[in-house]
Amino acid sequence: MLVKEVATIKPIKPLTPQQQRIDTLKQQVKRSQEAVKAERQRQQVAKAQAQLAKARQSLSS
């Protein structure tokens, strides 16, 4: 890394309280979306397992 590359990096300014609140809300949205996605996938797996168990039960009868 060259010295001029380091010198051209601008420092990151701290966020204002309003900007911090918006950033926090955006992060909450992302976490909520991931939670919904994970829950849908969990329910889909549970449904498939139930169908598989039902199919095995009908084969063994």
C-alpha positions as CSV (number, residue, x, y, z in Angstrom):
1,M,0.0,0.0,0.0
2,L,1.4,3.4,-1.0
3,V,1.5,6.4,1.3
4,K,-0.8,8.4,-1.0
5,E,-3.4,5.6,-0.9
6,V,-3.5,5.9,2.9
7,A,-3.6,9.7,2.8
8,T,-6.6,9.8,0.4
9,I,-8.8,7.7,2.8
10,K,-11.3,10.1,4.3
11,P,-12.3,9.6,8.0
12,I,-15.8,8.4,8.7
13,K,-17.8,11.1,10.5
14,P,-20.0,9.9,13.4
15,L,-23.7,9.7,12.7
16,T,-26.1,12.2,14.0
17,P,-28.8,10.8,16.4
18,Q,-31.4,11.0,13.6
19,Q,-29.1,9.1,11.2
20,Q,-28.3,6.6,13.9
21,R,-32.0,6.0,14.5
22,I,-32.6,5.4,10.7
23,D,-29.7,3.1,10.5
24,T,-30.9,1.1,13.5
25,L,-34.4,0.8,12.0
26,K,-32.9,-0.4,8.7
27,Q,-31.0,-3.1,10.6
28,Q,-34.1,-4.1,12.5
29,V,-35.9,-4.5,9.1
30,K,-33.2,-6.7,7.8
31,R,-33.2,-8.9,10.9
32,S,-37.0,-9.2,10.8
33,Q,-36.9,-10.2,7.1
34,E,-34.3,-12.9,7.9
35,A,-36.4,-14.1,10.8
36,V,-39.5,-14.4,8.6
37,K,-37.5,-16.2,5.9
38,A,-36.1,-18.7,8.4
39,E,-39.6,-19.3,10.0
40,R,-41.1,-20.0,6.6
41,Q,-38.3,-22.4,5.8
42,R,-38.7,-24.1,9.2
43,Q,-42.5,-24.5,8.6
44,Q,-41.8,-25.9,5.1
45,V,-39.4,-28.5,6.4
46,A,-41.8,-29.5,9.2
47,K,-44.6,-29.9,6.6
48,A,-42.4,-32.0,4.4
49,Q,-41.3,-34.2,7.4
50,A,-45.0,-34.7,8.3
51,Q,-45.8,-35.7,4.8
52,L,-42.9,-38.1,4.7
53,A,-43.9,-39.7,8.0
54,K,-47.5,-40.1,6.7
55,A,-46.2,-41.7,3.5
56,R,-44.0,-44.1,5.5
57,Q,-47.0,-45.0,7.8
58,S,-49.2,-45.8,4.8
59,L,-46.5,-48.0,3.2
60,S,-46.0,-50.0,6.4
61,S,-49.8,-50.6,6.9
